[in-house]
Amino acid sequence: MKKGYDPGSLARARPLAYTGTMSGQEEWFDVVDLEGRVVSKATRSECHGNPSLIHQAVHVLVFNHAGALFLQQRS
């Protein structure tokens, strides 16, 4: 177990604010303020094209026992 790791932290994690859908349309994200409160919605391209539109994100890194990183192949 890594120092500082708390196995119960996942159970206490806040739910994601993401409410986007993929039905042939662009994804929508919740735009948040500096405290993480939802203040509006914007499309993915709007969020990524405007640094003032802050949205929540998550990155997951998966390693095997040998330390190799698994990567998702995207189109």
N, CA, C, O and CB atoms as a CASP TS submission, in Angstrom:
PFRMAT TS
TARGET T0000
AUTHOR 0000-0000-0000
METHOD Language model
MODEL 1
PARENT N/A
ATOM      1  N   MET     1       0.838  -1.176   0.000  1.00  0.00           N
ATOM      2  CA  MET     1       0.000   0.000   0.000  1.00  0.00           C
ATOM      3  C   MET     1       0.887   1.243   0.000  1.00  0.00           C
ATOM      4  O   MET     1       1.859   1.310   0.752  1.00  0.00           O
ATOM      5  CB  MET     1      -0.956  -0.004   1.215  1.00  0.00           C
ATOM      6  N   LYS     2       0.560   2.225  -0.836  1.00  0.00           N
ATOM      7  CA  LYS     2       1.361   3.441  -0.915  1.00  0.00           C
ATOM      8  C   LYS     2       1.102   4.335   0.286  1.00  0.00           C
ATOM      9  O   LYS     2      -0.012   4.397   0.807  1.00  0.00           O
ATOM     10  CB  LYS     2       1.065   4.197  -2.211  1.00  0.00           C
ATOM     11  N   LYS     3       2.137   5.016   0.709  1.00  0.00           N
ATOM     12  CA  LYS     3       2.012   5.955   1.816  1.00  0.00           C
ATOM     13  C   LYS     3       1.004   7.038   1.444  1.00  0.00           C
ATOM     14  O   LYS     3       1.068   7.609   0.356  1.00  0.00           O
ATOM     15  CB  LYS     3       3.389   6.580   2.173  1.00  0.00           C
ATOM     16  N   GLY     4       0.084   7.312   2.346  1.00  0.00           N
ATOM     17  CA  GLY     4      -0.912   8.343   2.099  1.00  0.00           C
ATOM     18  C   GLY     4      -2.155   7.844   1.397  1.00  0.00           C
ATOM     19  O   GLY     4      -3.127   8.589   1.266  1.00  0.00           O
ATOM     20  N   TYR     5      -2.150   6.588   0.937  1.00  0.00           N
ATOM     21  CA  TYR     5      -3.315   6.051   0.243  1.00  0.00           C
ATOM     22  C   TYR     5      -4.376   5.666   1.252  1.00  0.00           C
ATOM     23  O   TYR     5      -4.075   4.992   2.237  1.00  0.00           O
ATOM     24  CB  TYR     5      -2.931   4.841  -0.626  1.00  0.00           C
ATOM     25  N   ASP     6      -5.607   6.079   1.029  1.00  0.00           N
ATOM     26  CA  ASP     6      -6.731   5.760   1.907  1.00  0.00           C
ATOM     27  C   ASP     6      -7.754   4.974   1.104  1.00  0.00           C
ATOM     28  O   ASP     6      -8.438   5.558   0.264  1.00  0.00           O
ATOM     29  CB  ASP     6      -7.367   7.052   2.515  1.00  0.00           C
ATOM     30  N   PRO     7      -7.887   3.645   1.333  1.00  0.00           N
ATOM     31  CA  PRO     7      -8.823   2.838   0.552  1.00  0.00           C
ATOM     32  C   PRO     7     -10.264   3.312   0.653  1.00  0.00           C
ATOM     33  O   PRO     7     -11.053   3.055  -0.256  1.00  0.00           O
ATOM     34  CB  PRO     7      -8.745   1.413   0.989  1.00  0.00           C
ATOM     35  N   GLY     8     -10.626   3.990   1.720  1.00  0.00           N
ATOM     36  CA  GLY     8     -11.996   4.477   1.864  1.00  0.00           C
ATOM     37  C   GLY     8     -12.258   5.771   1.121  1.00  0.00           C
ATOM     38  O   GLY     8     -13.398   6.232   1.061  1.00  0.00           O
ATOM     39  N   SER     9     -11.208   6.371   0.547  1.00  0.00           N
ATOM     40  CA  SER     9     -11.384   7.667  -0.107  1.00  0.00           C
ATOM     41  C   SER     9     -12.301   7.583  -1.316  1.00  0.00           C
ATOM     42  O   SER     9     -13.014   8.542  -1.612  1.00  0.00           O
ATOM     43  CB  SER     9     -10.043   8.223  -0.526  1.00  0.00           C
ATOM     44  N   LEU    10     -12.298   6.456  -2.023  1.00  0.00           N
ATOM     45  CA  LEU    10     -13.181   6.329  -3.180  1.00  0.00           C
ATOM     46  C   LEU    10     -14.641   6.355  -2.760  1.00  0.00           C
ATOM     47  O   LEU    10     -15.480   6.912  -3.468  1.00  0.00           O
ATOM     48  CB  LEU    10     -12.879   5.042  -3.943  1.00  0.00           C
ATOM     49  N   ALA    11     -14.952   5.761  -1.624  1.00  0.00           N
ATOM     50  CA  ALA    11     -16.333   5.749  -1.145  1.00  0.00           C
ATOM     51  C   ALA    11     -16.789   7.147  -0.750  1.00  0.00           C
ATOM     52  O   ALA    11     -17.983   7.444  -0.789  1.00  0.00           O
ATOM     53  CB  ALA    11     -16.478   4.795   0.041  1.00  0.00           C
ATOM     54  N   ARG    12     -15.844   8.011  -0.367  1.00  0.00           N
ATOM     55  CA  ARG    12     -16.186   9.369   0.058  1.00  0.00           C
ATOM     56  C   ARG    12     -16.069  10.383  -1.074  1.00  0.00           C
ATOM     57  O   ARG    12     -16.365  11.562  -0.877  1.00  0.00           O
ATOM     58  CB  ARG    12     -15.296   9.790   1.207  1.00  0.00           C
ATOM     59  N   ALA    13     -15.648   9.948  -2.242  1.00  0.00           N
ATOM     60  CA  ALA    13     -15.437  10.881  -3.353  1.00  0.00           C
ATOM     61  C   ALA    13     -16.750  11.544  -3.752  1.00  0.00           C
ATOM     62  O   ALA    13     -17.821  10.941  -3.673  1.00  0.00           O
ATOM     63  CB  ALA    13     -14.820  10.153  -4.564  1.00  0.00           C
ATOM     64  N   ARG    14     -16.641  12.799  -4.182  1.00  0.00           N
ATOM     65  CA  ARG    14     -17.834  13.511  -4.644  1.00  0.00           C
ATOM     66  C   ARG    14     -18.289  12.930  -5.969  1.00  0.00           C
ATOM     67  O   ARG    14     -17.458  12.508  -6.773  1.00  0.00           O
ATOM     68  CB  ARG    14     -17.558  15.027  -4.783  1.00  0.00           C
ATOM     69  N   PRO    15     -19.595  12.898  -6.216  1.00  0.00           N
ATOM     70  CA  PRO    15     -20.069  12.421  -7.516  1.00  0.00           C
ATOM     71  C   PRO    15     -19.614  13.365  -8.624  1.00  0.00           C
ATOM     72  O   PRO    15     -19.418  14.558  -8.393  1.00  0.00           O
ATOM     73  CB  PRO    15     -21.608  12.292  -7.521  1.00  0.00           C
ATOM     74  N   LEU    16     -19.449  12.829  -9.811  1.00  0.00           N
ATOM     75  CA  LEU    16     -19.024  13.638 -10.943  1.00  0.00           C
ATOM     76  C   LEU    16     -20.111  14.613 -11.354  1.00  0.00           C
ATOM     77  O   LEU    16     -21.298  14.296 -11.280  1.00  0.00           O
ATOM     78  CB  LEU    16     -18.644  12.752 -12.119  1.00  0.00           C
ATOM     79  N   ALA    17     -19.711  15.785 -11.783  1.00  0.00           N
ATOM     80  CA  ALA    17     -20.671  16.777 -12.247  1.00  0.00           C
ATOM     81  C   ALA    17     -20.982  16.601 -13.725  1.00  0.00           C
ATOM     82  O   ALA    17     -21.871  17.265 -14.259  1.00  0.00           O
ATOM     83  CB  ALA    17     -20.147  18.179 -11.991  1.00  0.00           C
ATOM     84  N   TYR    18     -20.255  15.711 -14.385  1.00  0.00           N
ATOM     85  CA  TYR    18     -20.427  15.514 -15.823  1.00  0.00           C
ATOM     86  C   TYR    18     -21.817  14.998 -16.145  1.00  0.00           C
ATOM     87  O   TYR    18     -22.272  14.024 -15.545  1.00  0.00           O
ATOM     88  CB  TYR    18     -19.378  14.549 -16.358  1.00  0.00           C
ATOM     89  N   THR    19     -22.494  15.637 -17.081  1.00  0.00           N
ATOM     90  CA  THR    19     -23.825  15.198 -17.491  1.00  0.00           C
ATOM     91  C   THR    19     -23.910  15.093 -19.009  1.00  0.00           C
ATOM     92  O   THR    19     -25.000  15.140 -19.578  1.00  0.00           O
ATOM     93  CB  THR    19     -24.898  16.164 -16.963  1.00  0.00           C
ATOM     94  N   GLY    20     -22.771  14.953 -19.659  1.00  0.00           N
ATOM     95  CA  GLY    20     -22.734  14.911 -21.114  1.00  0.00           C
ATOM     96  C   GLY    20     -23.343  13.650 -21.686  1.00  0.00           C
ATOM     97  O   GLY    20     -23.411  12.615 -21.022  1.00  0.00           O
ATOM     98  N   THR    21     -23.780  13.749 -22.918  1.00  0.00           N
ATOM     99  CA  THR    21     -24.304  12.582 -23.625  1.00  0.00           C
ATOM    100  C   THR    21     -23.692  12.540 -25.009  1.00  0.00           C
ATOM    101  O   THR    21     -23.250  13.562 -25.534  1.00  0.00           O
ATOM    102  CB  THR    21     -25.856  12.617 -23.707  1.00  0.00           C
ATOM    103  N   MET    22     -23.668  11.364 -25.592  1.00  0.00           N
ATOM    104  CA  MET    22     -23.155  11.205 -26.949  1.00  0.00           C
ATOM    105  C   MET    22     -24.244  10.560 -27.793  1.00  0.00           C
ATOM    106  O   MET    22     -24.330   9.335 -27.868  1.00  0.00           O
ATOM    107  CB  MET    22     -21.844  10.352 -26.971  1.00  0.00           C
ATOM    108  N   SER    23     -25.054  11.359 -28.413  1.00  0.00           N
ATOM    109  CA  SER    23     -26.109  10.846 -29.274  1.00  0.00           C
ATOM    110  C   SER    23     -25.990  11.497 -30.645  1.00  0.00           C
ATOM    111  O   SER    23     -26.976  11.978 -31.203  1.00  0.00           O
ATOM    112  CB  SER    23     -27.509  11.104 -28.656  1.00  0.00           C
ATOM    113  N   GLY    24     -24.773  11.508 -31.181  1.00  0.00           N
ATOM    114  CA  GLY    24     -24.545  12.161 -32.460  1.00  0.00           C
ATOM    115  C   GLY    24     -24.351  13.660 -32.320  1.00  0.00           C
ATOM    116  O   GLY    24     -24.140  14.353 -33.315  1.00  0.00           O
ATOM    117  N   GLN    25     -24.420  14.165 -31.098  1.00  0.00           N
ATOM    118  CA  GLN    25     -24.229  15.583 -30.846  1.00  0.00           C
ATOM    119  C   GLN    25     -22.986  15.766 -29.994  1.00  0.00           C
ATOM    120  O   GLN    25     -22.415  14.807 -29.475  1.00  0.00           O
ATOM    121  CB  GLN    25     -25.471  16.202 -30.156  1.00  0.00           C
ATOM    122  N   GLU    26     -22.582  17.016 -29.866  1.00  0.00           N
ATOM    123  CA  GLU    26     -21.401  17.302 -29.053  1.00  0.00           C
ATOM    124  C   GLU    26     -21.714  17.111 -27.568  1.00  0.00           C
ATOM    125  O   GLU    26     -22.848  17.310 -27.131  1.00  0.00           O
ATOM    126  CB  GLU    26     -20.898  18.738 -29.315  1.00  0.00           C
ATOM    127  N   GLU    27     -20.696  16.724 -26.800  1.00  0.00           N
ATOM    128  CA  GLU    27     -20.853  16.542 -25.358  1.00  0.00           C
ATOM    129  C   GLU    27     -21.023  17.889 -24.662  1.00  0.00           C
ATOM    130  O   GLU    27     -20.442  18.895 -25.068  1.00  0.00           O
ATOM    131  CB  GLU    27     -19.645  15.789 -24.774  1.00  0.00           C
ATOM    132  N   TRP    28     -21.824  17.883 -23.614  1.00  0.00           N
ATOM    133  CA  TRP    28     -22.009  19.059 -22.773  1.00  0.00           C
ATOM    134  C   TRP    28     -21.350  18.812 -21.431  1.00  0.00           C
ATOM    135  O   TRP    28     -21.430  17.712 -20.885  1.00  0.00           O
ATOM    136  CB  TRP    28     -23.512  19.392 -22.596  1.00  0.00           C
ATOM    137  N   PHE    29     -20.697  19.837 -20.900  1.00  0.00           N
ATOM    138  CA  PHE    29     -20.042  19.759 -19.604  1.00  0.00           C
ATOM    139  C   PHE    29     -20.634  20.796 -18.666  1.00  0.00           C
ATOM    140  O   PHE    29     -21.101  21.852 -19.093  1.00  0.00           O
ATOM    141  CB  PHE    29     -18.523  19.959 -19.744  1.00  0.00           C
ATOM    142  N   ASP    30     -20.607  20.471 -17.369  1.00  0.00           N
ATOM    143  CA  ASP    30     -20.936  21.469 -16.363  1.00  0.00           C
ATOM    144  C   ASP    30     -19.725  22.370 -16.201  1.00  0.00           C
ATOM    145  O   ASP    30     -18.610  21.887 -16.001  1.00  0.00           O
ATOM    146  CB  ASP    30     -21.344  20.808 -15.001  1.00  0.00           C
ATOM    147  N   VAL    31     -19.936  23.672 -16.286  1.00  0.00           N
ATOM    148  CA  VAL    31     -18.881  24.652 -16.029  1.00  0.00           C
ATOM    149  C   VAL    31     -18.957  24.981 -14.542  1.00  0.00           C
ATOM    150  O   VAL    31     -20.035  25.251 -14.011  1.00  0.00           O
ATOM    151  CB  VAL    31     -19.041  25.956 -16.932  1.00  0.00           C
ATOM    152  N   VAL    32     -17.799  24.956 -13.872  1.00  0.00           N
ATOM    153  CA  VAL    32     -17.770  25.164 -12.421  1.00  0.00           C
ATOM    154  C   VAL    32     -16.947  26.392 -12.060  1.00  0.00           C
ATOM    155  O   VAL    32     -16.098  26.845 -12.828  1.00  0.00           O
ATOM    156  CB  VAL    32     -17.204  23.929 -11.712  1.00  0.00           C
ATOM    157  N   ASP    33     -17.224  26.923 -10.859  1.00  0.00           N
ATOM    158  CA  ASP    33     -16.407  28.022 -10.347  1.00  0.00           C
ATOM    159  C   ASP    33     -15.202  27.434  -9.612  1.00  0.00           C
ATOM    160  O   ASP    33     -15.010  26.218  -9.612  1.00  0.00           O
ATOM    161  CB  ASP    33     -17.240  28.954  -9.403  1.00  0.00           C
ATOM    162  N   LEU    34     -14.407  28.274  -8.996  1.00  0.00           N
ATOM    163  CA  LEU    34     -13.182  27.806  -8.344  1.00  0.00           C
ATOM    164  C   LEU    34     -13.447  26.923  -7.128  1.00  0.00           C
ATOM    165  O   LEU    34     -12.542  26.233  -6.659  1.00  0.00           O
ATOM    166  CB  LEU    34     -12.347  28.986  -7.928  1.00  0.00           C
ATOM    167  N   GLU    35     -14.670  26.935  -6.615  1.00  0.00           N
ATOM    168  CA  GLU    35     -15.038  26.059  -5.498  1.00  0.00           C
ATOM    169  C   GLU    35     -15.711  24.775  -5.977  1.00  0.00           C
ATOM    170  O   GLU    35     -16.129  23.957  -5.158  1.00  0.00           O
ATOM    171  CB  GLU    35     -15.963  26.797  -4.536  1.00  0.00           C
ATOM    172  N   GLY    36     -15.821  24.589  -7.293  1.00  0.00           N
ATOM    173  CA  GLY    36     -16.419  23.379  -7.842  1.00  0.00           C
ATOM    174  C   GLY    36     -17.931  23.414  -7.955  1.00  0.00           C
ATOM    175  O   GLY    36     -18.552  22.388  -8.233  1.00  0.00           O
ATOM    176  N   ARG    37     -18.539  24.582  -7.744  1.00  0.00           N
ATOM    177  CA  ARG    37     -19.996  24.711  -7.870  1.00  0.00           C
ATOM    178  C   ARG    37     -20.365  24.903  -9.335  1.00  0.00           C
ATOM    179  O   ARG    37     -19.733  25.690 -10.041  1.00  0.00           O
ATOM    180  CB  ARG    37     -20.526  25.898  -7.015  1.00  0.00           C
ATOM    181  N   VAL    38     -21.385  24.186  -9.792  1.00  0.00           N
ATOM    182  CA  VAL    38     -21.834  24.302 -11.179  1.00  0.00           C
ATOM    183  C   VAL    38     -22.457  25.679 -11.377  1.00  0.00           C
ATOM    184  O   VAL    38     -23.351  26.084 -10.634  1.00  0.00           O
ATOM    185  CB  VAL    38     -22.851  23.172 -11.541  1.00  0.00           C
ATOM    186  N   VAL    39     -21.967  26.396 -12.400  1.00  0.00           N
ATOM    187  CA  VAL    39     -22.472  27.741 -12.673  1.00  0.00           C
ATOM    188  C   VAL    39     -23.120  27.854 -14.043  1.00  0.00           C
ATOM    189  O   VAL    39     -23.898  28.778 -14.281  1.00  0.00           O
ATOM    190  CB  VAL    39     -21.353  28.743 -12.563  1.00  0.00           C
ATOM    191  N   SER    40     -22.813  26.926 -14.952  1.00  0.00           N
ATOM    192  CA  SER    40     -23.426  26.938 -16.282  1.00  0.00           C
ATOM    193  C   SER    40     -23.060  25.649 -17.002  1.00  0.00           C
ATOM    194  O   SER    40     -22.454  24.750 -16.418  1.00  0.00           O
ATOM    195  CB  SER    40     -22.969  28.183 -17.106  1.00  0.00           C
ATOM    196  N   LYS    41     -23.429  25.568 -18.263  1.00  0.00           N
ATOM    197  CA  LYS    41     -23.073  24.428 -19.102  1.00  0.00           C
ATOM    198  C   LYS    41     -22.431  24.957 -20.382  1.00  0.00           C
ATOM    199  O   LYS    41     -22.727  26.066 -20.824  1.00  0.00           O
ATOM    200  CB  LYS    41     -24.327  23.543 -19.423  1.00  0.00           C
ATOM    201  N   ALA    42     -21.550  24.151 -20.970  1.00  0.00           N
ATOM    202  CA  ALA    42     -20.902  24.519 -22.230  1.00  0.00           C
ATOM    203  C   ALA    42     -20.521  23.239 -22.956  1.00  0.00           C
ATOM    204  O   ALA    42     -20.361  22.187 -22.337  1.00  0.00           O
ATOM    205  CB  ALA    42     -19.644  25.426 -21.989  1.00  0.00           C
ATOM    206  N   THR    43     -20.377  23.335 -24.265  1.00  0.00           N
ATOM    207  CA  THR    43     -19.979  22.168 -25.043  1.00  0.00           C
ATOM    208  C   THR    43     -18.496  21.886 -24.830  1.00  0.00           C
ATOM    209  O   THR    43     -17.747  22.728 -24.336  1.00  0.00           O
ATOM    210  CB  THR    43     -20.283  22.379 -26.543  1.00  0.00           C
ATOM    211  N   ARG    44     -18.098  20.683 -25.216  1.00  0.00           N
ATOM    212  CA  ARG    44     -16.687  20.296 -25.107  1.00  0.00           C
ATOM    213  C   ARG    44     -15.797  21.296 -25.844  1.00  0.00           C
ATOM    214  O   ARG    44     -14.784  21.741 -25.305  1.00  0.00           O
ATOM    215  CB  ARG    44     -16.469  18.873 -25.670  1.00  0.00           C
ATOM    216  N   SER    45     -16.173  21.648 -27.069  1.00  0.00           N
ATOM    217  CA  SER    45     -15.324  22.562 -27.848  1.00  0.00           C
ATOM    218  C   SER    45     -15.275  23.950 -27.223  1.00  0.00           C
ATOM    219  O   SER    45     -14.240  24.613 -27.292  1.00  0.00           O
ATOM    220  CB  SER    45     -15.830  22.663 -29.288  1.00  0.00           C
ATOM    221  N   GLU    46     -16.366  24.402 -26.617  1.00  0.00           N
ATOM    222  CA  GLU    46     -16.348  25.697 -25.935  1.00  0.00           C
ATOM    223  C   GLU    46     -15.409  25.653 -24.732  1.00  0.00           C
ATOM    224  O   GLU    46     -14.615  26.570 -24.524  1.00  0.00           O
ATOM    225  CB  GLU    46     -17.770  26.096 -25.490  1.00  0.00           C
ATOM    226  N   CYS    47     -15.503  24.579 -23.938  1.00  0.00           N
ATOM    227  CA  CYS    47     -14.643  24.447 -22.751  1.00  0.00           C
ATOM    228  C   CYS    47     -13.174  24.362 -23.135  1.00  0.00           C
ATOM    229  O   CYS    47     -12.326  24.994 -22.505  1.00  0.00           O
ATOM    230  CB  CYS    47     -15.036  23.208 -21.940  1.00  0.00           C
ATOM    231  N   HIS    48     -12.873  23.581 -24.169  1.00  0.00           N
ATOM    232  CA  HIS    48     -11.475  23.392 -24.554  1.00  0.00           C
ATOM    233  C   HIS    48     -10.929  24.572 -25.341  1.00  0.00           C
ATOM    234  O   HIS    48      -9.714  24.707 -25.482  1.00  0.00           O
ATOM    235  CB  HIS    48     -11.328  22.128 -25.367  1.00  0.00           C
ATOM    236  N   GLY    49     -11.805  25.429 -25.858  1.00  0.00           N
ATOM    237  CA  GLY    49     -11.362  26.600 -26.599  1.00  0.00           C
ATOM    238  C   GLY    49     -11.307  27.868 -25.770  1.00  0.00           C
ATOM    239  O   GLY    49     -10.836  28.901 -26.244  1.00  0.00           O
ATOM    240  N   ASN    50     -11.787  27.799 -24.528  1.00  0.00           N
ATOM    241  CA  ASN    50     -11.834  28.981 -23.674  1.00  0.00           C
ATOM    242  C   ASN    50     -11.314  28.616 -22.284  1.00  0.00           C
ATOM    243  O   ASN    50     -12.026  27.966 -21.519  1.00  0.00           O
ATOM    244  CB  ASN    50     -13.280  29.553 -23.593  1.00  0.00           C
ATOM    245  N   PRO    51     -10.095  29.017 -21.944  1.00  0.00           N
ATOM    246  CA  PRO    51      -9.509  28.637 -20.655  1.00  0.00           C
ATOM    247  C   PRO    51     -10.278  29.160 -19.445  1.00  0.00           C
ATOM    248  O   PRO    51     -10.051  28.683 -18.333  1.00  0.00           O
ATOM    249  CB  PRO    51      -8.100  29.128 -20.586  1.00  0.00           C
ATOM    250  N   SER    52     -11.175  30.121 -19.626  1.00  0.00           N
ATOM    251  CA  SER    52     -11.941  30.629 -18.483  1.00  0.00           C
ATOM    252  C   SER    52     -13.126  29.726 -18.141  1.00  0.00           C
ATOM    253  O   SER    52     -13.735  29.887 -17.083  1.00  0.00           O
ATOM    254  CB  SER    52     -12.439  32.042 -18.773  1.00  0.00           C
ATOM    255  N   LEU    53     -13.461  28.777 -19.022  1.00  0.00           N
ATOM    256  CA  LEU    53     -14.546  27.830 -18.745  1.00  0.00           C
ATOM    257  C   LEU    53     -13.951  26.597 -18.076  1.00  0.00           C
ATOM    258  O   LEU    53     -13.418  25.716 -18.750  1.00  0.00           O
ATOM    259  CB  LEU    53     -15.313  27.440 -20.057  1.00  0.00           C
ATOM    260  N   ILE    54     -14.042  26.538 -16.759  1.00  0.00           N
ATOM    261  CA  ILE    54     -13.451  25.445 -15.988  1.00  0.00           C
ATOM    262  C   ILE    54     -14.461  24.312 -15.899  1.00  0.00           C
ATOM    263  O   ILE    54     -15.619  24.529 -15.542  1.00  0.00           O
ATOM    264  CB  ILE    54     -13.021  25.921 -14.566  1.00  0.00           C
ATOM    265  N   HIS    55     -14.019  23.098 -16.224  1.00  0.00           N
ATOM    266  CA  HIS    55     -14.886  21.923 -16.094  1.00  0.00           C
ATOM    267  C   HIS    55     -14.114  20.824 -15.389  1.00  0.00           C
ATOM    268  O   HIS    55     -12.885  20.774 -15.429  1.00  0.00           O
ATOM    269  CB  HIS    55     -15.397  21.435 -17.485  1.00  0.00           C
ATOM    270  N   GLN    56     -14.867  19.942 -14.741  1.00  0.00           N
ATOM    271  CA  GLN    56     -14.232  18.848 -14.022  1.00  0.00           C
ATOM    272  C   GLN    56     -13.806  17.767 -15.000  1.00  0.00           C
ATOM    273  O   GLN    56     -14.426  17.583 -16.048  1.00  0.00           O
ATOM    274  CB  GLN    56     -15.178  18.271 -12.956  1.00  0.00           C
ATOM    275  N   ALA    57     -12.753  17.060 -14.654  1.00  0.00           N
ATOM    276  CA  ALA    57     -12.242  15.973 -15.497  1.00  0.00           C
ATOM    277  C   ALA    57     -11.625  14.916 -14.592  1.00  0.00           C
ATOM    278  O   ALA    57     -11.319  15.174 -13.428  1.00  0.00           O
ATOM    279  CB  ALA    57     -11.192  16.500 -16.540  1.00  0.00           C
ATOM    280  N   VAL    58     -11.451  13.739 -15.141  1.00  0.00           N
ATOM    281  CA  VAL    58     -10.813  12.656 -14.401  1.00  0.00           C
ATOM    282  C   VAL    58      -9.883  11.913 -15.353  1.00  0.00           C
ATOM    283  O   VAL    58     -10.190  11.749 -16.534  1.00  0.00           O
ATOM    284  CB  VAL    58     -11.874  11.687 -13.778  1.00  0.00           C
ATOM    285  N   HIS    59      -8.765  11.475 -14.837  1.00  0.00           N
ATOM    286  CA  HIS    59      -7.817  10.668 -15.600  1.00  0.00           C
ATOM    287  C   HIS    59      -7.529   9.418 -14.781  1.00  0.00           C
ATOM    288  O   HIS    59      -7.250   9.507 -13.585  1.00  0.00           O
ATOM    289  CB  HIS    59      -6.492  11.467 -15.921  1.00  0.00           C
ATOM    290  N   VAL    60      -7.596   8.265 -15.413  1.00  0.00           N
ATOM    291  CA  VAL    60      -7.348   6.998 -14.736  1.00  0.00           C
ATOM    292  C   VAL    60      -6.146   6.339 -15.390  1.00  0.00           C
ATOM    293  O   VAL    60      -6.132   6.140 -16.604  1.00  0.00           O
ATOM    294  CB  VAL    60      -8.600   6.066 -14.789  1.00  0.00           C
ATOM    295  N   LEU    61      -5.138   5.998 -14.595  1.00  0.00           N
ATOM    296  CA  LEU    61      -3.962   5.291 -15.086  1.00  0.00           C
ATOM    297  C   LEU    61      -4.012   3.876 -14.538  1.00  0.00           C
ATOM    298  O   LEU    61      -4.136   3.682 -13.329  1.00  0.00           O
ATOM    299  CB  LEU    61      -2.636   6.016 -14.671  1.00  0.00           C
ATOM    300  N   VAL    62      -3.914   2.877 -15.424  1.00  0.00           N
ATOM    301  CA  VAL    62      -3.984   1.474 -15.014  1.00  0.00           C
ATOM    302  C   VAL    62      -2.654   0.811 -15.347  1.00  0.00           C
ATOM    303  O   VAL    62      -2.215   0.819 -16.498  1.00  0.00           O
ATOM    304  CB  VAL    62      -5.174   0.731 -15.715  1.00  0.00           C
ATOM    305  N   PHE    63      -2.013   0.233 -14.323  1.00  0.00           N
ATOM    306  CA  PHE    63      -0.739  -0.451 -14.479  1.00  0.00           C
ATOM    307  C   PHE    63      -0.914  -1.926 -14.139  1.00  0.00           C
ATOM    308  O   PHE    63      -1.711  -2.277 -13.269  1.00  0.00           O
ATOM    309  CB  PHE    63       0.350   0.196 -13.586  1.00  0.00           C
ATOM    310  N   ASN    64      -0.166  -2.790 -14.828  1.00  0.00           N
ATOM    311  CA  ASN    64      -0.173  -4.207 -14.449  1.00  0.00           C
ATOM    312  C   ASN    64       0.918  -4.441 -13.404  1.00  0.00           C
ATOM    313  O   ASN    64       1.602  -3.503 -12.993  1.00  0.00           O
ATOM    314  CB  ASN    64       0.046  -5.130 -15.701  1.00  0.00           C
ATOM    315  N   HIS    65       1.076  -5.698 -12.975  1.00  0.00           N
ATOM    316  CA  HIS    65       2.047  -6.008 -11.919  1.00  0.00           C
ATOM    317  C   HIS    65       3.488  -5.731 -12.343  1.00  0.00           C
ATOM    318  O   HIS    65       4.352  -5.506 -11.495  1.00  0.00           O
ATOM    319  CB  HIS    65       1.913  -7.461 -11.506  1.00  0.00           C
ATOM    320  N   ALA    66       3.752  -5.748 -13.654  1.00  0.00           N
ATOM    321  CA  ALA    66       5.101  -5.473 -14.147  1.00  0.00           C
ATOM    322  C   ALA    66       5.364  -3.975 -14.272  1.00  0.00           C
ATOM    323  O   ALA    66       6.476  -3.561 -14.598  1.00  0.00           O
ATOM    324  CB  ALA    66       5.314  -6.148 -15.494  1.00  0.00           C
ATOM    325  N   GLY    67       4.340  -3.169 -14.012  1.00  0.00           N
ATOM    326  CA  GLY    67       4.512  -1.726 -14.094  1.00  0.00           C
ATOM    327  C   GLY    67       4.198  -1.138 -15.453  1.00  0.00           C
ATOM    328  O   GLY    67       4.383   0.061 -15.664  1.00  0.00           O
ATOM    329  N   ALA    68       3.715  -1.976 -16.399  1.00  0.00           N
ATOM    330  CA  ALA    68       3.364  -1.467 -17.730  1.00  0.00           C
ATOM    331  C   ALA    68       2.044  -0.700 -17.651  1.00  0.00           C
ATOM    332  O   ALA    68       1.101  -1.133 -16.988  1.00  0.00           O
ATOM    333  CB  ALA    68       3.260  -2.632 -18.764  1.00  0.00           C
ATOM    334  N   LEU    69       1.992   0.425 -18.325  1.00  0.00           N
ATOM    335  CA  LEU    69       0.805   1.271 -18.354  1.00  0.00           C
ATOM    336  C   LEU    69      -0.116   0.819 -19.476  1.00  0.00           C
ATOM    337  O   LEU    69       0.321   0.672 -20.617  1.00  0.00           O
ATOM    338  CB  LEU    69       1.189   2.756 -18.529  1.00  0.00           C
ATOM    339  N   PHE    70      -1.380   0.598 -19.163  1.00  0.00           N
ATOM    340  CA  PHE    70      -2.369   0.268 -20.188  1.00  0.00           C
ATOM    341  C   PHE    70      -2.921   1.564 -20.751  1.00  0.00           C
ATOM    342  O   PHE    70      -3.254   2.478 -19.997  1.00  0.00           O
ATOM    343  CB  PHE    70      -3.513  -0.625 -19.614  1.00  0.00           C
ATOM    344  N   LEU    71      -3.023   1.649 -22.074  1.00  0.00           N
ATOM    345  CA  LEU    71      -3.535   2.841 -22.740  1.00  0.00           C
ATOM    346  C   LEU    71      -4.787   2.509 -23.532  1.00  0.00           C
ATOM    347  O   LEU    71      -4.901   1.427 -24.108  1.00  0.00           O
ATOM    348  CB  LEU    71      -2.470   3.447 -23.660  1.00  0.00           C
ATOM    349  N   GLN    72      -5.726   3.447 -23.556  1.00  0.00           N
ATOM    350  CA  GLN    72      -6.937   3.293 -24.350  1.00  0.00           C
ATOM    351  C   GLN    72      -6.630   3.734 -25.777  1.00  0.00           C
ATOM    352  O   GLN    72      -6.082   4.814 -25.997  1.00  0.00           O
ATOM    353  CB  GLN    72      -8.124   4.115 -23.746  1.00  0.00           C
ATOM    354  N   GLN    73      -6.987   2.891 -26.745  1.00  0.00           N
ATOM    355  CA  GLN    73      -6.810   3.276 -28.141  1.00  0.00           C
ATOM    356  C   GLN    73      -8.035   4.057 -28.568  1.00  0.00           C
ATOM    357  O   GLN    73      -9.159   3.565 -28.461  1.00  0.00           O
ATOM    358  CB  GLN    73      -6.587   2.030 -29.058  1.00  0.00           C
ATOM    359  N   ARG    74      -7.826   5.273 -29.052  1.00  0.00           N
ATOM    360  CA  ARG    74      -8.935   6.134 -29.461  1.00  0.00           C
ATOM    361  C   ARG    74      -8.839   6.399 -30.947  1.00  0.00           C
ATOM    362  O   ARG    74      -7.754   6.404 -31.530  1.00  0.00           O
ATOM    363  CB  ARG    74      -8.936   7.464 -28.671  1.00  0.00           C
ATOM    364  N   SER    75      -9.986   6.618 -31.541  1.00  0.00           N
ATOM    365  CA  SER    75      -9.995   6.857 -32.994  1.00  0.00           C
ATOM    366  C   SER    75      -9.650   8.287 -33.326  1.00  0.00           C
ATOM    367  O   SER    75      -9.613   8.657 -34.500  1.00  0.00           O
ATOM    368  CB  SER    75     -11.352   6.514 -33.584  1.00  0.00           C
TER
END
